[in-house]
């Protein structure tokens, strides 16, 4: 299902998402005006991006530090054989566990946990270890955030790659459908001369790509 819904984003998608990311309270009419497209186009793009799961939500971003949880730690968990579901159930009941991801290697889960201080973190870890589904934990306390979570550069790269891919497909299609001209009865069977091949390429490359609305 994920593969069926996934796909590239184009330049208009990237501009739309970037604008909403930078100005979350902006209205759709203003978005349409800034992007110079119809409001219906904006609504259709948002609906499509949301349906595909590219846009996962429109909620506010929270700063856990300012909420009273200044300490962040990344905790690796080793799970007892066949107890992954039980371990996940235990972690879901701990509100300080922001996320948990299954990993390869000697550990089974990687959790991002916030706490008020080191003692609070120790209490969270001890509670997790009290369940036999979790055999061992290894904690790494975050010292500072050097690169905050971001998707902007990746979004731009994905849009550029999609545009390049579409341009290549358009060029190939244009070259393939370029007429080769009529040959006389006594002419050679090789009708595609170098000059004809060269002349078809600029024609294909000149075709503009308009955003999908």
C-alpha positions as CSV (number, residue, x, y, z in Angstrom):
1,X,0.0,0.0,0.0
2,X,2.8,2.4,0.8
3,X,4.5,1.7,-2.5
4,X,1.3,2.4,-4.4
5,X,0.8,5.8,-2.6
6,X,4.4,6.9,-2.8
7,X,5.8,8.9,-5.7
8,X,7.8,12.0,-6.6
9,X,7.0,15.5,-5.6
10,X,7.4,18.2,-8.2
11,X,8.5,21.8,-8.0
12,X,4.9,23.1,-7.2
13,X,4.6,20.5,-4.5
14,X,7.9,21.6,-3.0
15,X,6.9,25.3,-3.1
16,X,3.5,24.6,-1.6
17,X,5.0,22.5,1.3
18,X,7.8,25.0,1.9
19,X,5.3,27.9,2.1
20,X,3.1,26.1,4.6
21,X,6.1,25.0,6.6
22,X,7.4,28.6,6.9
23,X,4.0,30.2,7.5
24,X,1.7,27.6,9.0
25,X,-1.2,30.1,9.6
26,X,-1.3,31.3,6.0
27,X,-4.7,30.9,4.2
28,X,-5.3,29.0,1.0
29,X,-6.2,32.1,-1.0
30,X,-2.8,33.7,0.0
31,X,-1.0,30.5,-0.9
32,X,-2.6,30.5,-4.3
33,X,-1.7,34.1,-4.8
34,X,1.9,33.6,-3.8
35,X,2.3,30.5,-6.0
36,X,0.3,32.1,-8.9
37,X,-2.0,29.2,-9.3
38,X,-5.8,28.7,-8.7
39,X,-7.1,28.0,-5.3
40,X,-8.6,24.7,-6.5
41,X,-5.1,23.7,-7.6
42,X,-3.8,24.3,-4.1
43,X,-6.6,22.4,-2.5
44,X,-6.2,19.5,-4.9
45,X,-2.4,19.3,-4.3
46,X,-2.9,19.4,-0.5
47,X,-5.5,16.6,-0.7
48,X,-3.2,14.5,-2.9
49,X,-0.1,15.0,-0.7
50,X,-2.1,14.2,2.4
51,X,-3.7,11.1,0.9
52,X,-0.3,9.8,-0.2
53,X,1.1,10.5,3.3
54,X,3.7,13.0,2.2
55,X,2.1,15.5,4.5
56,X,1.4,13.7,7.7
57,X,-0.2,16.5,9.7
58,X,-0.8,20.3,10.2
59,X,-0.4,20.4,14.0
60,X,1.9,22.7,15.9
61,X,5.5,21.7,16.6
62,X,6.2,21.4,20.3
63,X,9.5,22.3,22.1
64,X,9.8,19.6,24.9
65,X,12.6,21.6,26.5
66,X,10.3,24.5,27.1
67,X,7.6,22.1,28.3
68,X,9.8,21.2,31.2
69,X,11.8,18.3,29.7
70,X,15.2,19.7,28.9
71,X,17.0,16.4,28.8
72,X,16.9,14.2,25.7
73,X,18.3,10.7,25.4
74,X,18.6,8.0,22.7
75,X,18.1,4.6,24.3
76,X,18.8,1.3,22.6
77,X,16.8,-1.7,23.8
78,X,17.5,-5.4,23.5
79,X,14.2,-7.3,23.5
80,X,13.6,-10.9,24.7
81,X,13.0,-13.4,22.0
82,X,9.5,-13.1,20.5
83,X,8.6,-10.2,22.9
84,X,8.7,-7.3,20.5
85,X,5.0,-6.5,20.7
86,X,5.0,-6.7,24.5
87,X,8.0,-4.4,24.6
88,X,6.3,-1.9,22.3
89,X,3.1,-2.0,24.5
90,X,5.2,-1.2,27.5
91,X,6.9,1.8,25.8
92,X,3.5,3.1,24.5
93,X,2.5,3.5,28.1
94,X,5.5,5.8,28.9
95,X,4.6,9.4,27.8
96,X,8.3,10.4,27.8
97,X,9.0,8.0,25.0
98,X,8.6,10.2,21.9
99,X,9.3,7.5,19.3
100,X,10.6,4.0,19.0
101,X,12.1,2.5,15.9
102,X,13.1,-1.1,15.2
103,X,16.8,-1.4,14.2
104,X,19.3,-3.9,12.9
105,X,22.4,-4.8,14.8
106,X,22.8,-6.0,18.4
107,X,19.9,-3.9,19.7
108,X,16.3,-4.2,18.6
109,X,14.7,-0.8,19.3
110,X,16.0,2.8,19.4
111,X,13.9,5.1,21.5
112,X,14.0,8.9,21.7
113,X,13.1,9.8,25.3
114,X,12.8,13.2,27.1
115,X,13.1,13.7,30.8
116,X,13.3,16.4,33.4
117,X,16.8,15.4,34.5
118,X,19.1,12.4,34.7
119,X,17.3,10.9,37.8
120,X,14.0,11.1,35.9
121,X,15.7,9.4,32.9
122,X,16.9,6.6,35.2
123,X,13.4,6.1,36.5
124,X,12.0,5.8,33.0
125,X,14.7,3.2,32.1
126,X,14.1,1.3,35.3
127,X,10.4,1.1,34.6
128,X,11.1,-0.3,31.2
129,X,13.5,-2.9,32.5
130,X,10.9,-4.0,35.1
131,X,9.1,-5.8,32.3
132,X,10.8,-9.1,31.2
133,X,10.2,-8.3,27.6
134,X,13.1,-5.7,27.8
135,X,16.4,-7.4,28.6
136,X,18.9,-4.5,28.4
137,X,19.1,-0.8,27.7
138,X,22.0,1.5,26.6
139,X,21.4,5.2,27.0
140,X,23.1,8.1,25.2
141,X,22.3,11.6,26.5
142,X,22.1,14.3,23.8
143,X,24.4,17.2,24.5
144,X,23.2,19.7,21.9
145,X,21.2,19.8,18.7
146,X,23.5,20.6,15.8
147,X,21.1,20.0,13.0
148,X,17.4,20.1,13.9
149,X,15.0,17.7,12.3
150,X,14.4,18.9,8.8
151,X,12.9,17.9,5.5
152,X,13.4,21.0,3.4
153,X,16.6,20.1,1.6
154,X,15.4,16.6,0.9
155,X,12.1,18.0,-0.5
156,X,14.0,20.3,-2.8
157,X,16.2,17.5,-4.0
158,X,13.3,15.2,-4.6
159,X,11.5,17.9,-6.6
160,X,14.6,18.6,-8.7
161,X,15.1,14.9,-9.4
162,X,11.5,14.5,-10.5
163,X,11.8,17.5,-12.8
164,X,15.0,16.1,-14.3
165,X,13.4,12.7,-14.8
166,X,10.4,14.2,-16.5
167,X,12.6,16.4,-18.7
168,X,14.5,13.3,-19.8
169,X,11.4,11.4,-20.6
170,X,10.0,14.3,-22.6
171,X,13.3,14.6,-24.5
172,X,13.4,10.8,-25.3
173,X,9.7,10.8,-26.4
174,X,10.2,13.8,-28.6
175,X,13.3,12.3,-30.3
176,X,11.4,9.0,-30.9
177,X,8.4,10.7,-32.6
178,X,10.3,13.1,-34.8
179,X,9.4,12.4,-38.4
180,X,12.2,11.0,-40.5
181,X,11.0,12.4,-43.8
182,X,10.0,10.8,-47.0
183,X,12.5,8.7,-49.0
184,X,12.4,8.4,-52.8
185,X,12.1,5.1,-54.7
186,X,15.8,4.9,-55.5
187,X,17.1,6.2,-52.1
188,X,19.0,4.1,-49.5
189,X,17.1,2.3,-46.8
190,X,19.0,4.4,-44.1
191,X,16.6,7.3,-43.7
192,X,17.9,8.7,-40.4
193,X,20.9,10.8,-41.2
194,X,23.1,12.5,-38.5
195,X,21.6,15.8,-39.4
196,X,18.1,14.5,-38.8
197,X,19.1,13.1,-35.4
198,X,20.6,16.4,-34.4
199,X,17.7,18.5,-35.5
200,X,15.2,16.4,-33.4
201,X,17.0,16.9,-30.1
202,X,16.6,20.7,-29.7
203,X,12.9,20.4,-30.6
204,X,12.4,17.9,-27.8
205,X,14.4,19.9,-25.3
206,X,12.4,23.0,-26.0
207,X,9.2,21.5,-24.8
208,X,8.3,23.2,-21.5
209,X,7.0,21.3,-18.4
210,X,3.9,22.8,-16.8
211,X,3.0,21.9,-13.2
212,X,0.3,19.2,-12.8
213,X,-2.8,20.8,-11.4
